[in-house]
């Protein structure tokens, strides 16, 4: 991750979880209802990332990150 002073998007590296960000994004949506973007849509090495939009209230961001952490552990099993 590259730190910055402000953003509303996170590019989260998932290389240690999967080589198919599209499959992971679909799994996350099915299991949690979170709608994220598979980095593979953006070409290059995008398959190593998912893109998450943070343009929402902090309470929603925290809830989404908690659900994301839970589903990543479930995906690995």
N, C-alpha and C positions, 0 to 999 in steps of 0.2 A: 504494500500500500504506500502511496505517496501522500505525505501530509500536506495540508494546505490551510489557509486561514478561513475558508468558507466553501461549502459545497452542498448540494442536495442529492448527489449520487455517490454510491459506494460501489467500487469495483472490487468484489471479494474473490480472492484467489481460491479455487477449489481443486487445484491440481492434486493435492494429497487425498482428496475424497473420490474424484472421478475424472475421466477424460472426456466425458459427455455432459457438458453443461446443460444441453437441451433436456436430456433425460432427467437430470437433477431438478431443473426448474419445474418440469411437469410433476415430478414426485412431490416437491414442496407444495405446489398448488393443490394437488389432490389430498395431501395429508393435513395441510394447515389452512388452506384458503389464501395464503400469501401469494400475490402475483408479482413475480420477479422476472427479469429478462435474462435469458441465456446469453452469455457473452458470444457464443458461436454465431449469433446473428450479425455481429459486428466484424466478423472475419478475422484474419490474422491469427493470433494466438488466443482469440476470444473464447475458444472451447475450454480454456483454463480458468474462466471467470464467470461469475453471475453478477448482474447489475441490479442494485437495489436503490429505489427512489426514496429519499428521506423527507420529501416535501409534505410533511404532515405533522400534527402535534406530537410533542415529545412522548406523551403517554402511549401513543400508537407505535412510535418507533421502538420504545422499550418492550412493548408487548410483541411486536414483530420479531425483534432480535431474540427474545426468549423462545418463541415458537420455532424460529430458525435453528437455534442451538439444539433444541429437542429433536427436530426432524433430521438434522445432520447426523446425530448419534443413531437414530433409527435407520437411516439410509445405509450406514456402514455395517449394519448387522445382517 
